[in-house]
């Protein structure tokens, strides 16, 4: 007589991992921004971020595998906190976007952080590629969609190079922050929008 087959073993339930702490995430992100502004990317270390945030390096590495991943993710989250506007008009969208930029640049950490990051991107291809792919690319794609909406509404001249329009709107602000140090205000942003739209909109 053939012996009865042994019952199949019950699967052992996996123990859930330790849940992420929103407070720890916020502390890590704030520490990363502060250290980037104070010391620059080259001098930023995972252990330094962990110590400043009051968490262990193991906690940090559970979330981000490298310094590049950490920095790009922190900057991406910061950008997502300022979504591109949809006011229903090109002028309204551009004014809201540039005012948003000006407000962000007014933060005490913005200028030093940007200057240090741009300088490091010139020396660090891995960082440059990550920033352009993860942060700059999606942001510009969203703004292209904004311009395409304006084109469908008949506000924007057809056949324009959308990337060039974006550069025309944003480059003067970066130039003032990084090169001349001239003041950037909401009034400056509004004048810039009026000047650029004079060249690209349907009359």
N, C-alpha and C positions, 0 to 999 in steps of 0.2 A: 504494500500500500504506500502510495507516494505521500510523504509528509506534507502537511499544510504549509504554504508559504508564509514566511514571517511578515507581519504587517509592516507596511512602509513607515519609515521613521517620519514623525511630524517635523515640518520645517521649524528651525529655531528662529523665533522672531528677532529681527535686528533691533538693537538698542538705539534709540534715537540719539543723534549727536547733540552736543550742547547747543542750545539755541543762541543765536547771535544777540548781542546786547545793543539796542539802539543808542544807549548812552555811550558805550564804548566806541561805536562807530563814529558818533558825533565828535567825541574827544580826539579820536585819531585823525579825523579830517581837519579839525581845527588846528591840531598840533602840526600837521603836514603843511598847511597854508602858512602858519606863523614861521616855521623853520625855513620854508622855501624863501619867504620874504627876507628873513634875517640873515641866513647863511648861504642861500643859493642851492641849486640842485646838486652841484658837485660835492658839497659838504653835508648834504642831507644823508642820514643813515637810518636804517630800520630801527636800530637800537635807540637812537636819539629820539625818533618819533614815539617809540614805545614808552620811553622814560618820561617824555613830556606829556603824553596822554595818560600816563598812569596805568598802563597795561603791560602785560608780558610780551616779549618778542614772539612767543609761541602763538599768542592771540593774534598778533599782527600777521604772521605768516599763514595762519589758518584762513585769513581773508584775502591776502595778496601775496603772490609768489615772489615778487621782486619789487625793488624800488620804482622801476618804470611803471609796473602795473598799479602800484599805490598812487603815484603822482597823477597818472593819466585818469584813473578812476575818480580821484578827488576833484580834479579840474572838470571832469565830465559832469559830476553831480552838481558842481557849482554852476555850470552852464545851464543845466536843466532847471535850476531854480529861477532862471530868467527865460522863459519860453518866448519864442518869436510871436509877435502880436498878430492879430487878425481883426483889424478895425473896420474893414469893409472898403477902405480906400488905400491907394498906394502912398499918398502923402501921410495919412494917419499911421500906416504901418511903419514907414521909414522914420517918422518923427519919434514914435514910441520906441523903436529899436535903438536909435541913436541915443535917445535920452536914457534908455536902460544901460547902454554902454558907458555913457558919461557918469551915471550914478555909480556903476561898478568901479570905474577908474578912480572915483573919489575916495574909495576905501583906502585906508592907510597902507594896507599890504599890497594893493594892486600894482602900483608902479614898480617897486622893487622886485615883486614876484615875476612880473612880465619881463622886465629887463634881464633878470637872471635866467629865466627859462629860454628866452630867445637866444641869448648868448650861448647857452649850453646846447641848444639844438644844432647850432652851427658846428659844434665839436663832437656831438654824440648822435650818430645816425640812427641808433636804435630808439632813442628818445624822440628824435625828430619824426621818424616813421610812425611811432605809436601816437604821438600827438596829432599828426596830420590825418591818420586813418581813423582814430577813435573819437577825436574831439573836433578838429577843424572840418573834416569831410562831412560828417552828418549835419553840422551847423550850417555850412554853406549850402548843402543840398536842401535844407529846410528853407533857406532864404531864396534859393532858386525857385522853389515851389511858390513862395510869396510873390515873386516877380511874374511867374507864369499866371497866377490868378489875376494880377493887374493887367497883364497882356490880354487875357480873355475878356476882361471888363472893358477893354479898349482904352486903357489909360497909358499903357507903355507902348512905345514904338516897336513895331515888329522887326525881327531880325537882329536885335541887339545882342551883344555878347553879355550874358547875364553875370558871368564871373567878373567881367570888367566893371559892370555897374556896382557890384558888391564892393570891389576894390575902391572905386571912386568914393563910395559912401564911408567906408571904414578906415581907409588908409590915413586920412588927415588926423584922425583921432590918435591912432597909434604913433604917428609921426610926432605929434605934440608930446605924448607921454614918454616916448623913448629917445627922441632927438632934441627937440627945441625946449621942452619944459614949459611951453606956453600954456596958459590956463585953458581948461576945457569945461564948458558950462552947457546947460540946456539951451541957452540962447545961441551959443556957437553951433550946437547940434542942429537946431532949427534952421539956421542960416545955411549950413552945409547941405541939408536936405533940399532947401529951396534952390540952391545953386545947381546941384546935380540933377534934380528933376526938371529944371529948365532945359537941360540938354537931352533928356531921355524920354520925356512924356509927349503924348500927342497934343498938339496945339489946336 
